[in-house]
Amino acid sequence: MNQFPWLTVIGLIPLIGALVLWAVPSLADRAKQIALGASLVTLVFAVAAATQFRADATTKFQLVETHPWIPQFGVSYALGVDGIALALILMSVILVPICLLAAWHDLPSEQAHRERHYFALMLVLETFMVGVFAATDVFLFYVFFEAMLIPVYFLIGQFGGQRRQYAAVKFLLFSLAGGLIMLAAVIALYVQGPGGSDGFLLSRLTGLPLDASTEKWIFVGFFIAFAVKAPMVPVHTWLPDAAGESRPATATLLVGVLDKVGTYGMIRFCVELFPGASQWATPLVVVLALISIIYGALLAIGQKDMMRLIAYTSVSHFGFIVLGIFAFTSTAWAGSSLYMVNHGFSTAALFLFAGMLIARRGSKRIADFGGWQRVVPGLAGVWLIAGLSCIALPGLGSFISEFLVLAGAFQRHQVIAVIATTGIILAALYILLLYQRTMTGPKPDNAAEVPDLSLREKWVAVPLVALFLVLGFYPKPVLDLINPAVQTILTSVHVTDPAPVVGSAEGSAK
C-alpha cells in the first residue's frame, strides 16, 4: 500500500476533471456537479493518504515518489511530504469543494456557457496547489510555482470585477518578476550542487558547503520570490487589487492557499537550503514582518471596499507567520505552520461570507450596508464568528497559532514581539468596525425580500465554523503532525531553542 502513488493521484484527479469539462462540451450543463465531484474524490484520496502518514517516522519525507524526468538537466519528478506539507495539502483539498459550492451561482445566466471554463480552471489550480506543496525537486517546485499563475490569471482576468484586467496583469507582473529572480537562484543553486541526473533533488542540495557571499545571493533570489507571493511589505500591493477584483471563491484560493506557498517556501527552501544566510537576514526580515503586521492592519481600518479590507488583513496576518519563521524557535515554527492552516480557513470564511453579502446587496462598499443583522441573522452570525476567528478570539483556531508565534518570537526578539501584539488590537478594531458598519443599526428599507442562508450556503458555512471550533479547542492532531517536521528542520540547520532565563535563588530572595 505504501508503494501506491498517493500524491500523483491526488494531483491528477482534479486535472482529469478539468480536462473532461473542456473536452466534452455537452457536459456544460453539469459542469458544477462534475467539478464538485472531482474535488470531493480528491479530498477522499487525500484523507486516505494522510492515514498512511506516520508522524513518528524517522524519514524526513513520506509518500515519496521519485522518477527521472529530464535527466540531462538533472530534473526529477520527485514528490514527498512532511507534516507541514501534508497539513497544507489537506487544507487545500478541503477548501476547494467549499469554494466550488460557494461559487455555484457566481456567473449570471447569460454567462452560463462559460461555467465549465470557470470550474475547470479551479480544478487545474487545485492540481498545481497539491504539486507545489508536494514537490521535493527544486526545479519541479519552480514549475508548479509558476504554473499556478496561469489559472489564477484567467480566473481574475475573465471572471473578475470591472477592473479585472488591470488586477490580473498586475498580479501576473509581480509574480513573474519574483519567479524570474527565483529561476536565476535555482540555476545558481544547481551549479553549486553536485549535478548529475538528479541534481535538483532537495536532498542533494541541502547542506551544500556554499561560501557566505554565494549563499546570501542565492537566498535573496528565493526570498524575494517568496516575499512577493506571501505577500510582504513592500511587495504586497498586487494583493488588494487581485483579491478585490476576484470572485470570492478565487480570492479565497488566492489568499487562503496560494499565498501560503510564499511562507512555506521560506521554511522549505530559504531556511533549509541557506541556514547561514537566513540567520544573516533575520534582523531585516523580522522588521519587515513587523511593518507588515502594523501597516496591513492600519490600511485595513481605512478601507471602504469589503474585499480589499479582507485582503489587507492578510498582509497583517502573513507578517505574523513570517515573524514566527524567522524567530527560529520550535514554538514559533509550530505556531507559524499552524497559522498557515488556520489563516486559510478564517480567510476563506471572510471572503466567502462577504461574497454572500455582496450578492444580496449588489455592492462591495461597506457604506452601502448597515442593519443587515435584522435582515439575514444567520449570515450575520457566521460573519461574526469568521471575524472573531480573524482576531484570534480564544476558543477559535487562530488564537492558538497567534499565541504560539508571539510566545516563540518573544524568546529571541522581545521588543519586536511586544510591538507585534499591537496587531491584535488593530485586528479587533478593523473587524469589529466592519461588523458594526455592515450589521448593526436600523433595518434597511430596501432589504425586506432578501433571503437568509440557503441550504447550499449552510454547507459552505458549517464546515468552516466547525473547523474554527475544532482547531480552537483541540489543535493537538495538527500540532502532532507538524511538530516532528519542525524539530527535524531546526535540527538539520543546527538551531536550538534559547535556554529559559531562570533567576537565581539569591536574586529571587532580593
Secondary structure as GFF3:
##gff-version 3
##sequence-region A 1 510
A	DSSP	alpha_helix	6	23	.	.	.	ID=ss1
A	DSSP	three_ten_helix	25	30	.	.	.	ID=ss2
A	DSSP	alpha_helix	31	52	.	.	.	ID=ss3
A	DSSP	beta_strand	62	70	.	.	.	ID=ss4
A	DSSP	three_ten_helix	71	73	.	.	.	ID=ss5
A	DSSP	beta_strand	75	81	.	.	.	ID=ss6
A	DSSP	alpha_helix	83	102	.	.	.	ID=ss7
A	DSSP	three_ten_helix	109	114	.	.	.	ID=ss8
A	DSSP	alpha_helix	115	134	.	.	.	ID=ss9
A	DSSP	alpha_helix	138	147	.	.	.	ID=ss10
A	DSSP	alpha_helix	149	159	.	.	.	ID=ss11
A	DSSP	alpha_helix	164	192	.	.	.	ID=ss12
A	DSSP	alpha_helix	202	205	.	.	.	ID=ss13
A	DSSP	alpha_helix	212	229	.	.	.	ID=ss14
A	DSSP	alpha_helix	238	245	.	.	.	ID=ss15
A	DSSP	alpha_helix	248	253	.	.	.	ID=ss16
A	DSSP	pi_helix	254	258	.	.	.	ID=ss17
A	DSSP	alpha_helix	260	265	.	.	.	ID=ss18
A	DSSP	pi_helix	266	271	.	.	.	ID=ss19
A	DSSP	alpha_helix	272	273	.	.	.	ID=ss20
A	DSSP	alpha_helix	275	301	.	.	.	ID=ss21
A	DSSP	alpha_helix	306	325	.	.	.	ID=ss22
A	DSSP	alpha_helix	330	361	.	.	.	ID=ss23
A	DSSP	three_ten_helix	366	368	.	.	.	ID=ss24
A	DSSP	three_ten_helix	372	374	.	.	.	ID=ss25
A	DSSP	alpha_helix	377	390	.	.	.	ID=ss26
A	DSSP	alpha_helix	397	410	.	.	.	ID=ss27
A	DSSP	alpha_helix	414	420	.	.	.	ID=ss28
A	DSSP	alpha_helix	422	439	.	.	.	ID=ss29
A	DSSP	three_ten_helix	445	447	.	.	.	ID=ss30
A	DSSP	alpha_helix	455	473	.	.	.	ID=ss31
A	DSSP	alpha_helix	476	492	.	.	.	ID=ss32
A	DSSP	alpha_helix	505	509	.	.	.	ID=ss33
###
